[in-house]
Amino acid sequence: MLKKKERIMELDIFRSFAIMAVLFIHATSTTLVTTKGTSSYYPFLFINTFSKFAVPVFIFLSGFVLFYNYLDKPLNKSMLKTFYTKRLLYILVPYILVSFCYFILNTYAKGKLGLPLTQLGHDFGLQLLKGTAHTHLYYVIIMLQLYILFPLFLWWFQKQRSILPWVALIGFAIQWLYTYLNKYGFHMPQAGVYGQGIKLPLPKGSIAFSYMSFYLFGALIAAHYSQLKEWLIMTWGGFKSGKGIVWIVIWAAWLAVGILNVNLYYLGIKINTLWYELVWDVHCLLSCIVLMQVSYLIYRHGWRWLSGALTSMGACSFGIFLLHPALLFLYRKIPAHGGTLEYAARIAGGWIIALGVSWLVVYIAFRYVSWSWIFFGTAPKRPQKQMEDQTVKLNM
């Protein structure tokens, strides 16, 4: 009988930071156009660009959770049936229903609800396949691709455990091979020549290979979690033992690379776009480590109310992710007035309302509506059940 693994309670706090970053990006998306050329542009650009670790850290967490839970379990028909049944129910069903709602909302906003049903059905089907019913739903398409690939990676890693220390490098190589081929196709790069890439049915950012370094970095941490845990949990004793220097370097690099990423866009430096992507990639990988460390600190040493609130937010994160764009859409219908400070307050208000209201709606739905999973995915387990279940909960 397999020994049950330690339940990592801090992961919901990690999710809360990731979902807040998602909302920072979406709440400030319009500001990058409206404030261009003004003194407000750089602060909004900083918030938007620095937060672009959001999707990668969610993918990292998914890789971590999946391989942490399944790496030591037998890969058989029973396991695959359970694995895919849960994801069909708690990921695909909410995705289809929410996509339909956004399709209706956006079609109405464009004044196209009067089109023939056959045309509407065709358009919805295409958007459903591509994750384009709304701008954020591409993430679910990425996750579905990763779920398809997961058993193949699991089989490989179980058969060749000697490869586990190298899986992050394998992920990095896969991602960058795809990135290079997407940009240049099978042609050698020529100076000043762009747009030679392979034409795919989905945008580059909707293909799972674009995020493979983060996914398999999560697998690496999961495979060696017992050894790496003492490096992820920051303590004063650990700091004095010599780990503190490593932690300082990681955090300093995280800040420096994040600021570099922002300023590349701010200055509009004309270099090969692969350099932009490399800086973003490194910042996201460092963000995975930093957010795990912050999550451990808050869970173990933070105020109880803060830890509890962030844990609740993280448990509701998939529902918040699905719902918040609708709230931003409605919020932006409110007429705007005033100058720079009023505009900044309006943007901050959009972030607060989109996060707060969607969190409240999802929390209440999970607590009082038994069928809320069809819209918001897996409901968080009640505290007493959490004590009995020592496995890591999968949400996003």
HELIX and SHEET records of a PDB file:
HELIX    1   1 LEU A   11  ALA A   27  1                                  17    
HELIX    2   2 THR A   31  THR A   34  1                                   4    
HELIX    3   3 TYR A   41  PHE A   50  1                                  10    
HELIX    4   4 ALA A   54  TYR A   70  1                                  17    
HELIX    5   5 LYS A   77  ARG A   87  1                                  11    
HELIX    6   6 LEU A   88  LEU A   92  3                                   5    
HELIX    7   7 VAL A   93  ALA A  109  1                                  17    
HELIX    8   8 LEU A  117  LYS A  130  1                                  14    
HELIX    9   9 TYR A  138  LYS A  159  1                                  22    
HELIX   10  10 ARG A  161  TRP A  166  5                                   6    
HELIX   11  11 VAL A  167  TYR A  184  1                                  18    
HELIX   12  12 LYS A  204  SER A  206  5                                   3    
HELIX   13  13 ALA A  208  TYR A  211  5                                   4    
HELIX   14  14 MET A  212  ALA A  223  1                                  12    
HELIX   15  15 TYR A  225  LEU A  232  1                                   8    
HELIX   16  16 TRP A  236  GLY A  238  1                                   3    
HELIX   17  17 PHE A  239  LYS A  243  3                                   5    
HELIX   18  18 GLY A  244  LEU A  267  1                                  24    
HELIX   19  19 THR A  273  HIS A  301  1                                  29    
HELIX   20  20 ARG A  304  ALA A  315  1                                  12    
HELIX   21  21 SER A  317  TYR A  331  1                                  15    
HELIX   22  22 THR A  340  TYR A  368  1                                  29    
HELIX   23  23 TRP A  373  PHE A  376  1                                   4    
HELIX   24  24 PRO A  383  GLU A  388  1                                   6    
END                                                                             
